[in-house]
Amino acid sequence: MSDSPSPTRPRRRRLLRALGGFLIVAVIVVAVVSMRQARKANAEGEMAAAARGAAAADSGGVAAAPDSAAADSAAVTPPKEGKRRGLMAFLGGKKNDKKEEKKREAVPVEMAAVARHDVPSFFVGTATIEAEQRAQVLAKIAGTVQELRVDEGDNVREAHVLLQLDDAEEKARLQELRVRAASVQRELERSEALRTQEMISAREFDDKKLLADEAQAKLQVGEIRLGYTQVKAPFAGRVTQRHVHVGEYVQVNQALFDMADFDPLLVRVYMPEKEVERIRTGQTVRVVPDGNVAGACDGRVRMIAPVVDPRSGTVKVTVELDDPPAELRLGAFVRVQITTDVHANALVIPKVALLEEGGESYVYRAVADSVLKVRVETGYTDDRHAEVLVGLQDGDQVVTVGQGGLRHGTRVRRLAAGTDSLAARKNGTDTLAARP
């Protein structure tokens, strides 16, 4: 039985042929480059030898022989050695040129001067938006929902009808009570006439009067119950939630609506006791909705609780919002920023100039046409600035944009004001083109 050829052998042959062809091409390229370098080196050697020979002839011809020998020896350099030295010179020259070019290139950066500003210290806490008045409207009598007058999100005034229950039964009962009260009242009037004639006793007259009063009281209860079939708003505000539908039968004390008064809106934040000592009633507060810096608004400290929570050691601070944005909702998470201290005329730098590394802060300070990496100690910070306690002085320049490509001692080129900045290039925008 003859052996069948393995299917992998032709594939190996094709791979070997391809690899051999690639090696041949590579060898040819290296050989051509080496030959060019060798020819260039030989030509330069011949020119140098000719120059030395001419100089020796002018001085008396004594040194002509050695120079000629040197030229001959340079001319008869073995081809392999010339090629090798030419290739190494070519590769080494290219590498050195790249290193020198990279070393000489200045990195474009933006800088800012160290300045002096007032820097505040903040307490930042989280809280939720609350309403000063909130209520859950309950059913006062049982009945079937006949009509809904409002829905979620509607603004209502005080005593506005929110819902109408079926009132047919209550109206009929009220009519019955009215007839009863009228009948008893007529009996009382006849008894009064008989009493003046002394035809009935005082006790009988008092009984008639009590029956009349009782009938009148029941009539008032009937009128009140009929009024309960119209569910009204307890105060002016907004309907935040509806719990029932038309046709639904509701029981006494069943929740019908949730309401809230959005004017004013409050935030209650809990601060450590030592921090509360630094704030005062009426102080301005910054409130920023979570994830929506554009919706930030101001508020003021309305009330500071007179007691400390023994479990957490905190004090409740109530903040009232001034002119909050319309899209701000109850229950939304916000960050409350309360100023607790201010360092006046402090040495500051832009916050973007700071670099964090190993738990320490650094900046790149400009010195002539280079930068030095300097460790700094910071104090208070705000949204834009950071106070510098150690490491910089008035008049120093620090890099604010372009720190990613810098090292200690890197040469830099400061971008002129109004030119295309690194930040603009990073964002894919052109500051010059964006100008009107």
TORNU-341382 format. One record per residue (C-alpha): residue in one letter; x, y, z. Coordinates in steps of 0.02 Angstrom, whole numbers, padded with zeros to 5 digits, always signed. Layout:
residues N
AXYZ/...
end
This chain:
residues 436
M+00000+00000+00000/S+00080+00166-00058/D+00097+00311+00063/S-00010+00463+00020/P+00081+00632+00027/S+00049+00734+00184/P-00063+00888+00151/T+00051+00997+00258/R+00208+00970+00152/P+00158+01082+00005/R+00107+01217+00129/R+00278+01207+00214/R+00366+01219+00046/R+00266+01375+00001/L+00307+01456+00169/L+00491+01415+00151/R+00494+01487-00027/A+00409+01647+00034/L+00529+01663+00180/G+00678+01634+00068/G+00618+01767-00054/F+00595+01892+00088/L+00771+01858+00152/I+00845+01879-00022/V+00758+02047-00043/A+00818+02103+00128/V+00997+02052+00089/I+00992+02144-00078/V+00927+02304+00006/V+01062+02297+00141/A+01195+02263+00010/V+01142+02410-00098/V+01142+02529+00051/S+01310+02464+00110/M+01386+02484-00064/R+01327+02663-00074/Q+01402+02704+00096/A+01565+02616+00049/R+01579+02713-00115/K+01549+02875-00023/A+01680+02832+00107/N+01808+02784-00027/A+01778+02943-00123/E+01804+03049+00032/G+01964+02952+00073/E+02033+02980-00102/M+01998+03165-00092/A+02083+03178+00078/A+02235+03081+00014/A+02249+03193-00138/A+02244+03347-00029/R+02381+03280+00085/G+02488+03234-00066/A+02474+03408-00137/A+02524+03483+00029/A+02674+03369+00042/A+02730+03415-00136/D+02726+03597-00092/S+02837+03566+00062/G+02972+03474-00036/G+02899+03304-00079/V+02966+03218+00075/A+02796+03163+00142/A+02725+03116-00026/A+02760+02932-00014/P+02673+02900+00152/D+02518+02998+00098/S+02509+02902-00063/A+02527+02739+00031/A+02387+02792+00146/A+02281+02835-00003/D+02322+02667-00084/S+02281+02575+00077/A+02116+02669+00090/A+02079+02628-00091/V+02112+02442-00068/T+02003+02422+00088/P+01921+02252+00078/P+01743+02262+00009/K+01663+02165+00155/E+01742+02277+00286/G+01692+02435+00191/K+01514+02374+00175/R+01503+02333+00360/R+01571+02500+00414/G+01458+02590+00291/L+01302+02502+00356/M+01345+02536+00538/A+01381+02718+00499/F+01216+02733+00407/L+01111+02656+00546/G+01207+02743+00686/G+01198+02910+00598/K+01009+02899+00577/K+00984+02853+00761/N+01096+02994+00823/D+01009+03119+00709/K+00839+03071+00781/K+00903+03085+00960/E+00978+03255+00929/E+00822+03316+00839/K+00710+03255+00981/K+00826+03333+01109/R+00824+03501+01023/E+00634+03507+00996/A+00541+03623+01119/V+00373+03565+01186/P+00232+03693+01163/V+00144+03732+01328/E+00031+03860+01408/M+00084+03948+01567/A+00010+04056+01703/A+00089+04168+01832/V+00078+04139+02018/A-00045+04268+02085/R-00131+04321+02246/H-00317+04299+02280/D-00436+04267+02424/V-00461+04079+02438/P-00611+04012+02536/S-00628+03848+02627/F-00790+03752+02601/F-00891+03620+02687/V-00973+03512+02554/G-01118+03400+02599/T-01254+03305+02507/A-01440+03323+02536/T-01608+03313+02447/I-01729+03448+02394/E-01877+03466+02512/A-02034+03571+02518/E-02080+03674+02669/Q-02260+03610+02659/R-02306+03433+02606/A-02470+03342+02631/Q-02560+03184+02581/V-02743+03216+02543/L-02855+03079+02614/A-03036+03030+02584/K-03149+03086+02728/I-03298+02980+02673/A-03317+02822+02570/G-03380+02834+02393/T-03349+02809+02208/V-03234+02928+02113/Q-03346+03019+01991/E-03227+03150+01919/L-03043+03198+01929/R-03017+03386+01917/V-02825+03388+01924/D-02678+03276+01884/E-02495+03259+01932/G-02393+03418+01906/D-02543+03537+01909/N-02531+03696+02011/V-02683+03726+02121/R-02741+03863+02237/E-02803+03837+02413/A-02976+03752+02423/H-02970+03706+02239/V-03077+03552+02201/L-02962+03405+02162/L-03088+03263+02150/Q-03277+03235+02149/L-03355+03082+02231/D-03529+03016+02190/D-03643+03125+02300/A-03817+03060+02257/E-03837+02964+02420/E-03773+03108+02526/K-03891+03230+02441/A-04040+03116+02474/R-03992+03094+02657/L-03970+03282+02674/Q-04144+03312+02604/E-04215+03189+02730/L-04129+03281+02872/R-04196+03447+02811/V-04376+03382+02812/R-04352+03310+02986/A-04279+03472+03051/A-04422+03574+02977/S-04553+03459+03055/V-04474+03469+03227/Q-04458+03657+03212/R-04645+03674+03180/E-04682+03565+03331/L-04572+03678+03435/E-04663+03834+03375/R-04834+03759+03423/S-04764+03709+03592/E-04707+03888+03620/A-04885+03950+03587/L-04958+03822+03706/R-04827+03863+03835/T-04879+04046+03837/Q-05057+03989+03873/E-04992+03870+04007/M-05073+03723+03918/I-04911+03616+03925/S-04782+03596+04060/A-04607+03666+04054/R-04537+03490+04041/E-04636+03452+03884/F-04579+03615+03807/D-04396+03576+03846/D-04412+03404+03764/K-04479+03484+03605/K-04336+03607+03605/L-04206+03468+03624/L-04281+03373+03478/A-04271+03529+03371/D-04088+03559+03418/E-04045+03378+03381/A-04126+03386+03210/Q-04032+03545+03170/A-03865+03466+03220/K-03897+03313+03111/L-03937+03431+02967/Q-03769+03515+02989/V-03681+03346+02990/G-03769+03301+02828/E-03711+03463+02747/I-03532+03430+02802/R-03536+03252+02734/L-03602+03316+02568/G-03457+03438+02565/Y-03335+03294+02589/T-03386+03225+02420/Q-03284+03368+02346/V-03101+03340+02393/K-03013+03509+02405/A-02832+03566+02414/P-02774+03606+02591/F-02653+03742+02530/A-02588+03820+02370/G-02457+03712+02287/R-02429+03575+02159/V-02500+03400+02144/T-02350+03283+02152/Q-02440+03115+02143/R-02614+03045+02108/H-02664+02880+02188/V-02842+02848+02121/H-02936+02831+01957/V-03112+02872+01897/G-03236+02737+01948/E-03132+02675+02093/Y-03220+02652+02261/V-03120+02733+02399/Q-03128+02703+02586/V-03115+02828+02728/N-02934+02887+02755/Q-02876+02814+02588/A-02738+02918+02504/L-02801+03016+02354/F-02664+03143+02312/D-02491+03201+02369/M-02463+03389+02370/A-02315+03504+02402/D-02283+03689+02409/F-02132+03729+02299/D-02110+03904+02368/P-01991+03899+02455/L-01883+03746+02425/L-01771+03689+02566/V-01614+03586+02589/R-01568+03511+02757/V-01384+03467+02775/Y-01297+03395+02928/M-01130+03473+02976/P-01000+03427+03108/E-01017+03530+03266/K-00847+03614+03247/E-00891+03669+03069/V-01059+03743+03121/E-00970+03864+03237/R-00898+03951+03083/I-01062+03990+02993/R-01205+04109+03031/T-01389+04130+02989/G-01417+04221+02824/Q-01250+04167+02751/T-01248+04134+02563/V-01237+03951+02511/R-01203+03871+02342/V-01317+03726+02293/V-01269+03619+02142/P-01386+03481+02077/D-01297+03315+02061/G-01230+03298+01883/N-01297+03468+01826/V-01175+03608+01863/A-01272+03724+01746/G-01423+03711+01862/A-01329+03779+02014/C-01414+03913+02118/D-01385+04012+02277/G-01470+03993+02444/R-01455+04060+02620/V-01440+03982+02790/R-01615+03996+02861/M-01598+03902+03025/I-01465+03814+03128/A-01531+03681+03245/P-01497+03717+03430/V-01457+03534+03469/V-01325+03408+03418/D-01375+03235+03360/P-01292+03122+03492/R-01279+02975+03371/S-01184+03066+03232/G-01116+03221+03319/T-01190+03332+03183/V-01302+03484+03180/K-01446+03508+03058/V-01431+03664+02950/T-01584+03718+02848/V-01548+03810+02686/E-01682+03903+02588/L-01653+03915+02399/D-01662+04084+02313/D-01743+04079+02141/P-01714+03893+02106/P-01724+03832+01924/A-01895+03773+01867/E-01830+03599+01823/L-01772+03566+02002/R-01878+03425+02075/L-01920+03372+02250/G-01809+03231+02311/A-01667+03276+02191/F-01491+03251+02259/V-01386+03410+02275/R-01216+03461+02340/V-01217+03602+02466/Q-01060+03710+02474/I-01048+03820+02629/T-00901+03938+02657/T-00823+03910+02828/D-00661+04013+02814/V-00563+04127+02695/H-00375+04152+02673/A-00354+04331+02613/N-00221+04378+02483/A-00156+04201+02472/L-00025+04141+02347/V-00124+04041+02217/I-00102+03951+02051/P-00230+03881+01929/K-00295+03715+01990/V-00259+03633+01821/A-00072+03660+01849/L-00066+03533+01991/L-00007+03355+01961/E-00036+03215+02087/E+00097+03082+02103/G+00127+02964+02247/G+00011+03060+02361/E+00106+03223+02333/S+00074+03376+02224/Y+00192+03440+02090/V+00200+03580+01961/Y+00315+03620+01816/R+00397+03788+01848/A+00474+03882+01702/V+00659+03926+01712/A+00726+04014+01555/D+00678+03901+01409/S+00656+03743+01515/V+00546+03680+01656/L+00585+03605+01825/K+00472+03483+01916/V+00439+03559+02086/R+00348+03482+02235/V+00223+03600+02316/E+00114+03600+02471/T-00063+03663+02448/G-00191+03740+02564/Y-00369+03793+02524/T-00439+03760+02351/D-00593+03817+02256/D-00662+03778+02084/R-00520+03868+01992/H-00374+03904+02109/A-00265+03814+02234/E-00170+03898+02375/V+00018+03863+02376/L+00102+03857+02546/V+00275+03792+02498/G+00369+03777+02333/L+00331+03936+02234/Q+00352+04123+02248/D+00274+04280+02175/G+00314+04299+01991/D+00346+04114+01956/Q+00272+04041+01797/V+00192+03868+01799/V+00134+03757+01657/T-00055+03742+01648/V-00077+03647+01482/G+00040+03519+01406/Q+00113+03437+01562/G+00091+03263+01488/G+00243+03279+01375/L+00360+03358+01502/R+00502+03294+01609/H+00621+03381+01728/G+00731+03493+01619/T+00626+03481+01460/R+00642+03629+01342/V+00476+03716+01313/R+00400+03845+01198/R+00266+03955+01272/L+00111+03976+01164/A+00065+04156+01135/A-00104+04217+01196/G-00240+04197+01065/T-00152+04057+00970/D-00209+03878+00951/S-00188+03801+01124/L-00153+03621+01167/A-00322+03609+01252/A-00409+03668+01096/R-00313+03544+00990/K-00356+03405+01109/N-00541+03446+01094/G-00529+03458+00907/T-00573+03645+00900/D-00486+03796+00829/T-00491+03950+00940/L-00444+04064+00797/A-00578+03994+00683/A-00706+04008+00820/R-00687+04196+00832/P-00821+04300+00744/
end
